[in-house]
Amino acid sequence: MKLNDRTLFTLGVFVLVLVFLVLSLGYQPRARLVPVIIAVPTLLLTLFQLLIDMIPVVARRFSFFQEYDLFGIETGRADAPSEETRPSGAVFRRELNFTAWLLLLVALIYFIGYLVAIPLFLVLFMRLRSSESWLMTLSITAATWAFVYIVFIVVMGAPLHEGVVWKAMGL
């Protein structure tokens, strides 16, 4: 069992989310819905990460997760230069690129609404930025859209922003 900075951080996130979940259980049923929807998957994922970090057998079994690097973080690769040795221009370009993608998402949500912007953004991001296969891109996009639709529209009945374009067109 290994206990390093990464494991301690994951443990800290796990405890923090667990505290928020326990505190939210005292809320009224509708008020605790969002914290529970966010906390339960987060707890499961951080628990999974803790198992990977602390138990070498589990880490070897799920080593294929280290192959995916959607955001260009490049963790755990020995040949990647560290943050200190990279030129500041490269770091700035990477951060600017990430900021541009976030601004694109915000603009898409504002103009065309959540339910259209989310799949459009995911397809653009996964194909152009991450060069994922069409099968992976469409699978993740469909699952994400279904999750958002079911949780926010069906379960919570929350009105998501529809977009100024659709409102202007009267749709």
N, C-alpha and C positions, 0 to 999 in steps of 0.2 A: 504494500500500500504506500503510495507516494503522496506527500503533502507539500505542495509548492504554491507559489503565488497564484497560479491559475486556479488551482483547486480551492484555495482560500477565497478567491473572488467569487467563484461559482457557489461555494457554500454560503457566502455572504448574501448573494442574490437570492438563493433558495430560502434562507431564513427571513430576509426582508419581504419577499413575496408571500411566504407563509404567514407572517405577522399581518400583512394587509388582508389576506384571505380570512384569517380568524377575526379580525376587526370588522370586516364587511359582513360577516354572518349575523351581526347584531342589527343590520339595517333592515328596512322593510323589504319584502320580496322583490318588488320591481327595482328598488334602488341597489340591491346587491347583485342583480343579474350581470351587469357589465364587469364588476370586479371578479366575480366568480368565473365568467367566461374567459377573462384574461389570465387570472391566477392559476386555474387548474392546468391548462396546457403549459404555462410557464414553469410551474412546479414539476410537471412530468419531464419537460425538456431539460431543466436544470438537474433533476435527479439522474436522468440519463447521462448528462455531461459529467456529473460527479462520479458515476460508475465508471465511465471511460477514463477519467483522470486518476482515479484511485486504485482501480483493479486492472493490472496489466492484461489479464486474459480477456476481459471485456474490450479493452483498447485494441488488442490485436484482432478480435472478432469483427469490430466495426471500424477498422482502419480505412475502409473505402470512403468514409465521410470526409477524410482529409483531402481527397482529390478535388472536391468542389470548392471553388473560390469565387463566388459571385461578385464580391465587392472589390477584388484585387488586393486583399489584405496580405496574402501569401504567408500565413502563419505556418511554422513548423518546417519550413524549407531551408536547408542548410546553405544552398547556393544563392539565396536571395540576400541582397545587401541589407544591412540593418538601417534603421531610420537615420542614425548618425552619419553613416557613410554615403547616403544618397545625396545627390545634389539637391539644393533647396528648390530649384526650378522643377524638378521631377515631382517632388512632394506637392508643390503648389499646383501643378497641372492636374495631378490626381485628385486633389481636394476640389479644384475648380470643376473638374469633370463630374465628381459626385454631386456637388452643389447644383450644377446644371441639370442633372437628372432629377434631383428633388424639385427644382423649380419647374421643370417640365411636368412633373406629376401634379404639382399644385395648380399650374395653369390648366392642365387637362381637366382636373376636377372642377375648377371654377367655370370653365367654358362648356364642358359637355357632361358634367355630373359624375358622381361616383361609379354608378353601375356601368357606364361606358368607358370611363377613364381608366379604371383598374385593369380590365383586360387589355385595352390598347397599350397602356404603359408597360404592363408585364411582357407583352409580345415584343414591343420595341426594345425594352431593356434586355431581355433574355436573348434575343436574336442579335442585336447590334452590339451591346456591351459585353455580354457574356458568351456569345457564340454557342449557345446551347442548341441541341437538336430540336427539330420541330415537334417531335413526340414529347420531349421533356417540357418544352415551352408551352404547348397547348394543354398538357396534363396539369401543370402547375397553375396555369391561367384559369382553366375550368374549375379546378378545386378551390382556388382562391375566390373566384367570383361566386361559386355556389356557397362557400362559407359566409361571405359577406351578405349575400342575399338572404340566406336562411336565418342567420343570427340577427341581422338588423331589420330586415323587412318582415319576415315571417314571425320570428320569435318575439322580438322587441316591439315591432310595429313602429320603428323609428323612421321618420321622414328624412331620407338622405338628400343632400343637395342635388338638384336635377340638372343644373347647368344653365347658364344664361342663354346659350344658343337655343336650347330646346324651349325655354320660356319665351324667347323672342319669336320663335316659330309657332308658338301656341300648342306645342306637343306635350 
